[in-house]
Amino acid sequence: MNTPQPNDRPAARVICVDSFGRVLLMHWRDTVSGRSVWEPPGGGIDPGETPLDAARRELTEETGLPGAAVMDRWVPVRRDFHWLGVHYVKTERFYLARFEGTPTVGPGSFSVEEHTTHLGSGWFSTEEMADLPDHLEPPDLPEVVSRVTRLG
């Protein structure tokens, strides 16, 4: 029996930090596994697109926030997760964006898949992340936040 190879599609994510040090997380429900997760906004890098351009585009598409807020400061994050029946193993760039106050977030231009899987979003301190009722992705996100915020 052939085991499918893990998918390594390039992707980029954005750690959005508000004036109070809270991080924006998107809440998604995997319609295949039924599992719900919290993770920073982001997604796949399109052909011909740089990782920074993808991070900026994804931020605007998923949150309505300005992509220009994403700084060219990032840390590599090893990922190993399942989503919609696909196993992903890859390293993604997690970029930093800082915002004054706490901006209102709403879908910019969701894909059909995102409309069917999106549950909401919220701003959380790294301490609050530990108490979220659903899975945090990546599981070491508080450490990722610490690493990227030290860059700027």
TITINU-702287 format. One record per residue (C-alpha): residue in three letters; x, y, z. Coordinates in steps of 0.05 Angstrom, whole numbers, padded with zeros to 5 digits, always signed. Example, Ala and Ser with C-alpha at 12.3 -4.5 7.8 and 13.67 -1.06 7.14 Angstrom:
BEGIN
Ala+00246-00090+00156
Ser+00273-00021+00143
//
This chain:
BEGIN
Met+00000+00000+00000
Asn+00028+00068-00019
Thr+00028+00121+00035
Pro+00018+00190+00007
Gln+00077+00237+00015
Pro+00065+00296+00061
Asn+00048+00361+00026
Asp+00102+00415+00030
Arg+00065+00472-00005
Pro+00101+00537+00013
Ala+00062+00583+00060
Ala+00071+00645+00103
Arg+00036+00668+00166
Val+00031+00734+00204
Ile+00038+00746+00278
Cys-00006+00808+00288
Val+00007+00843+00354
Asp-00038+00898+00381
Ser-00019+00955+00428
Phe-00033+00910+00488
Gly+00014+00854+00466
Arg-00043+00809+00445
Val-00038+00765+00383
Leu-00092+00756+00330
Leu-00113+00684+00320
Met-00161+00657+00268
His-00209+00602+00290
Trp-00221+00546+00238
Arg-00259+00480+00237
Asp-00231+00424+00194
Thr-00293+00396+00159
Val-00258+00329+00147
Ser-00233+00313+00217
Gly-00282+00357+00256
Arg-00223+00386+00295
Ser-00222+00461+00309
Val-00158+00501+00312
Trp-00133+00571+00328
Glu-00075+00597+00286
Pro-00045+00662+00260
Pro-00072+00687+00193
Gly-00035+00663+00132
Gly-00034+00612+00077
Gly-00003+00587+00013
Ile+00047+00624-00030
Asp+00022+00630-00101
Pro+00070+00616-00160
Gly+00114+00677-00173
Glu+00096+00708-00106
Thr+00148+00723-00052
Pro+00135+00698+00018
Leu+00128+00770+00043
Asp+00078+00787-00012
Ala+00039+00724+00005
Ala+00037+00742+00079
Arg+00011+00811+00062
Arg-00041+00785+00014
Glu-00065+00731+00062
Leu-00070+00780+00119
Thr-00116+00825+00079
Glu-00157+00768+00051
Glu-00168+00734+00118
Thr-00175+00795+00164
Gly-00187+00858+00123
Leu-00125+00888+00156
Pro-00075+00925+00113
Gly-00021+00880+00084
Ala+00028+00938+00087
Ala+00031+00928+00163
Val+00070+00863+00153
Met+00144+00877+00165
Asp+00200+00841+00131
Arg+00217+00808+00197
Trp+00205+00733+00204
Val+00225+00669+00238
Pro+00223+00599+00207
Val+00173+00552+00239
Arg+00172+00477+00228
Arg+00101+00452+00216
Asp+00071+00382+00217
Phe-00005+00382+00215
His-00067+00355+00180
Trp-00118+00399+00146
Leu-00178+00377+00105
Gly-00150+00307+00098
Val-00081+00329+00076
His-00017+00319+00117
Tyr+00029+00379+00114
Val+00102+00377+00134
Lys+00142+00440+00119
Thr+00176+00502+00146
Glu+00136+00567+00141
Arg+00158+00639+00151
Phe+00120+00673+00208
Tyr+00123+00749+00196
Leu+00110+00805+00245
Ala+00057+00860+00240
Arg+00043+00911+00295
Phe-00021+00952+00303
Glu-00042+01012+00344
Gly-00100+00996+00390
Thr-00138+00933+00373
Pro-00163+00935+00301
Thr-00229+00906+00281
Val-00221+00843+00241
Gly-00268+00815+00188
Pro-00261+00771+00127
Gly-00230+00809+00069
Ser-00242+00762+00011
Phe-00250+00690+00034
Ser-00245+00631-00012
Val-00303+00582-00013
Glu-00262+00535+00031
Glu-00249+00591+00081
His-00323+00609+00084
Thr-00341+00538+00103
Thr-00285+00529+00155
His-00281+00598+00189
Leu-00308+00602+00260
Gly-00283+00672+00279
Ser-00222+00706+00306
Gly-00196+00739+00370
Trp-00138+00775+00402
Phe-00103+00735+00457
Ser-00044+00743+00504
Thr+00005+00686+00503
Glu-00021+00666+00571
Glu-00093+00663+00545
Met-00071+00619+00488
Ala-00058+00563+00538
Asp-00132+00565+00559
Leu-00164+00563+00490
Pro-00214+00506+00485
Asp-00189+00483+00416
His-00121+00463+00390
Leu-00068+00517+00381
Glu-00028+00512+00316
Pro+00030+00509+00317
Pro+00029+00480+00388
Asp+00090+00522+00407
Leu+00059+00587+00384
Pro+00075+00627+00447
Glu+00149+00612+00435
Val+00142+00632+00361
Val+00110+00698+00383
Ser+00168+00710+00431
Arg+00219+00696+00377
Val+00187+00741+00323
Thr+00170+00799+00369
Arg+00243+00804+00391
Leu+00259+00821+00318
Gly+00218+00885+00320
//
